[in-house]
Amino acid sequence: MAPPPLKPMRVDAFDFDLPPERIALEPASPRDSARMLVVGADGALTDSRVSDLPDFLRAGDALVVNDTRVIAARLEGVRVRGDAAASIEATLIRRVDDCRWRALARPAKKLKAGERIRFGETAESRVCLLAALDAEVEEKGDEGEVLLRFEFAGAALDEAIERLGAPPLPPYIAARRAPGEKDRADYQTMFAAEPGAVAAPTAGLHFTPALVERIAGRGVSLHRVTLHVGAGTFLPVKVRDTRDHAMHAEEGAIDSATATALNAARRNGGRIVCVGTTSARLLESAADEEGRIHSFARETSIFITPGYRFRAVDVLMTNFHLPRSTLLMLATAFSGLETIRGVYAHAIEAGYRFYSYGDACLLIGAEHA
């Protein structure tokens, strides 16, 4: 099930200029009132709304959503070195084991290996030790990455993180406004069930119970898979050639019953409609050369760029992504470079809202054989 070798492609092919006012700082309300640009298999564009999604689905289609749950991964605390205290912010990016996480620390230059951080405390105050969460800096890496060993482990650590942490809003939102309590709900899909993500599968943010009910009424089945989205989803590709990019790994799972149901839907003429690039990456990781989906329970670092032949995904619903991002590359691989350039130019001109809290597009692929 290994993907084919990557073809060479310049990363600057995925650049575009976005006016800052096009970056959505809040989600649409209600969620399914967001705009949706529908892209036909022939490249034709139709301006629509997420609430109209059932009109573009057919009886027998299978809708696949990511049920990962975003944890409160942004922690604030202090590093105490003798009498000198320094404020530290850490964003958890990857769990290593029951008590250790890799994190991005700011300012990392104030930390040394072996030092301790007390989260839940500020440099100006002292809290009850029982309400705090201590961690040791085991390692320092590049670009602010640290390995933290927490005093708690397992469920106790998960509870402490949820209690003391805040939603890890993307940097293009957090840099322009302070995260609020409302983001705890806004930055979570209605399908969220399995804790582990440090970024939301943002296409799923558009769904409401009423929309799901209408989709079911069209004879479309709903299937849940899990891909714990990592912080690498926000990072631009910094190399010049896509072949030189080291893709981040994320933990995923598809159970055997779901794989069987998706294969049956496609065998009976239905399309697999992936909600988000995360669901698409997971299904493509689990599909063989003939497009059969298998159960899956491991990490995937699949990197999908133009030239990739999709084996399991027929329709892709996704948001508008950052320039030079692996998510934009996946969407381009699905619909073609010129089509996606036209899609993004139209979306910018027509006032669509971009990125995590922004609008959606529905990419309809060619009918599978």
C-alpha positions, -999 to 999 in steps of 0.1 A, spaced: 0 0 0 30 23 -3 23 55 -23 40 60 -57 72 81 -56 67 118 -56 71 138 -88 92 170 -88 73 202 -83 83 237 -72 67 247 -40 62 283 -52 36 269 -76 13 269 -45 18 305 -36 -10 331 -37 -17 365 -22 -45 368 3 -58 401 16 -57 400 54 -94 408 57 -102 374 40 -89 355 70 -119 344 91 -114 351 128 -148 337 139 -169 308 125 -201 314 106 -232 312 127 -250 289 123 -222 267 112 -238 255 80 -245 290 68 -209 292 56 -204 297 19 -194 267 -2 -178 269 -36 -187 238 -56 -161 227 -82 -174 202 -108 -154 174 -123 -151 197 -154 -138 226 -133 -171 245 -134 -177 267 -104 -210 271 -85 -214 295 -55 -235 278 -28 -238 273 9 -228 244 32 -265 240 40 -270 230 4 -245 201 6 -273 175 4 -283 188 -30 -248 177 -43 -249 142 -28 -267 111 -41 -284 81 -25 -258 55 -18 -229 80 -13 -208 75 19 -198 106 39 -166 102 59 -159 125 88 -130 127 112 -141 122 149 -108 133 165 -113 157 195 -90 187 199 -74 188 233 -67 221 253 -31 220 240 -21 256 248 -6 258 283 7 289 301 31 287 331 64 298 346 99 286 346 115 292 380 153 294 381 162 304 417 144 336 424 141 344 386 107 335 371 99 336 334 66 333 317 64 303 293 38 293 268 38 257 255 17 243 227 15 205 228 21 190 194 27 153 197 23 127 225 53 105 230 40 82 258 18 84 289 36 113 305 57 129 278 47 154 250 66 172 224 57 209 225 65 243 210 77 266 237 78 304 237 102 319 244 123 287 242 155 306 247 146 310 284 146 272 288 174 247 294 172 209 296 165 198 331 145 228 341 110 227 353 79 246 342 48 250 364 17 253 342 -14 270 357 8 296 374 19 331 363 51 350 372 29 374 392 10 349 412 13 316 430 -14 289 429 -22 259 450 2 232 441 -27 208 437 -41 230 409 -8 232 390 9 209 365 47 205 366 68 194 337 106 189 332 123 199 300 139 167 290 153 179 256 155 210 235 152 208 197 152 232 168 128 261 163 114 261 198 106 224 201 110 208 235 103 174 250 83 177 283 80 150 309 49 157 331 45 147 367 11 132 359 5 104 335 -24 88 316 -59 99 324 -47 122 352 -25 141 328 -53 143 303 -76 158 329 -50 183 340 -43 195 305 -80 199 298 -85 219 330 -55 242 327 -51 245 289 -68 265 262 -78 258 226 -47 258 204 -60 283 178 -40 286 146 -13 313 146 -31 334 120 -61 337 144 -42 339 177 -19 366 164 -49 389 157 -72 382 187 -70 366 221 -85 331 223 -117 330 243 -139 306 262 -162 305 232 -134 289 211 -136 257 233 -168 249 215 -162 267 182 -129 249 175 -145 215 179 -166 196 154 -199 180 163 -183 146 156 -155 151 181 -152 120 203 -116 107 204 -92 131 222 -58 136 206 -57 164 180 -39 197 185 -57 212 155 -93 208 144 -103 189 112 -117 222 100 -140 210 72 -160 192 99 -167 225 117 -194 234 92 -217 205 102 -248 208 124 -272 180 136 -299 194 112 -276 192 83 -265 157 91 -302 147 94 -309 161 59 -279 143 45 -292 110 59 -326 118 44 -309 118 10 -299 81 15 -263 90 23 -245 70 50 -222 86 76 -190 70 86 -164 80 113 -127 76 111 -100 91 134 -69 110 124 -53 130 153 -44 162 135 -9 176 145 5 211 145 24 203 113 -9 210 95 -2 248 99 34 248 88 43 260 53 66 238 32 100 256 33 119 236 7 120 246 -30 110 211 -43 81 191 -29 102 160 -29 125 174 -3 97 180 23 97 158 54 60 152 60 48 151 96 32 118 110 -2 116 125 -19 87 143 -50 73 125 -76 45 128 -102 29 107 -120 -1 121 -129 -31 100 -166 -25 100 -161 10 86 -137 -3 59 -162 -30 49 -191 -5 47 -171 20 26 -160 -7 2 -196 -19 -2 -208 16 -9 -184 21 -37 -190 -14 -51 -227 -5 -53 -220 27 -72 -218 52 -44 -191 78 -40 -169 82 -10 -172 118 1 -144 129 24 -150 157 48 -116 173 51 -81 165 40 -75 146 72 -101 120 63 -88 119 27 -52 113 39 -63 85 62 -84 67 35 -57 70 10 -32 55 35 -55 26 41 -64 19 5 -47 -6 -18 -39 -2 -55 -74 -14 -64 -90 12 -41 -101 -13 -15 -100 2 20 -85 -18 48 -87 -15 86 -59 8 98 -44 16 132 -10 33 130 7 65 120 6 79 85 29 104 69 15 101 34 23 133 14 -2 138 -15 10 162 -42 0 166 -79 7 135 -98 -8 113 -71 -36 89 -82 -64 89 -57 -76 54 -49 -104 58 -24 -117 94 -25 -143 106 -50 -155 139 -36 -136 161 -12 -151 188 10 -124 211 24 -116 246 35 -94 272 18 -59 266 28 -26 284 35 -2 291 7 26 265 4 7 241 28 5 204 24 -33 208 26 -33 230 -5 -11 205 -23 -35 177 -16 -65 197 -29 -44 206 -60 -35 169 -65 -73 161 -64 -85 188 -88 -55 199 -108 -32 230 -105 -50 252 -130 -84 244 -116 -73 252 -80 -57 284 -91 -90 294 -107 -109 283 -75 -88 304 -52 -88 334 -76 -126 332 -77 -129 328 -39 -107 358 -32 -126 380 -57 -160 368 -45 -152 375 -8 -150 340 5 -135 336 40 -103 316 43 -86 291 67 -98 273 98 -129 294 106 -136 302 70 -158 289 41 -156 256 23 -152 242 -12 -166 210 -25 -143 193 -51 -161 167 -72 -137 142 -88 -142 122 -120 -165 92 -117 -145 61 -106 -144 30 -127 
